[in-house]
Amino acid sequence: MHTRTLCAVGSGERHPATYLSCKQSGRTRLIYPSAEVQGTARQWARNHRQLLAVLEHLSEVNRDVLRQLTPSPRAHGSPMSAPVLADVIEQVRARAAAEAKAIVRAA
């Protein structure tokens, strides 16, 4: 949510306007919430940013797991055994859960 002095309606005098910008079908859309719902809209925008941070972190964790599970073309030997793989996955899950909680607390 943003508040900018940008509106010049009627008299031509500029006044502050609060708006929410979002992408829809590749285009930026502006929504001007009424004063009554601005608090709710701000909270939803914060929730959205938190969710994006958690999803980005989850993607990072998934990439780490894939790197650990994918043998390097230069490496010799067999892939991880099932018990070792299960331990790696559990460690990553625990780390991801702890870091996601920290992200939500920090926001």
Secondary structure, DSSP 8 states (H G I E B T S, - for coil): -EEEEEEE-TT--EEEEEEEEEEETTEEEEE---GGGHHHHHHHHHHHHHHHHHHHHHHHHHHHHHHHHS--TT--S----HHHHHHHHHHHHHHHHHHHHHHHHH-
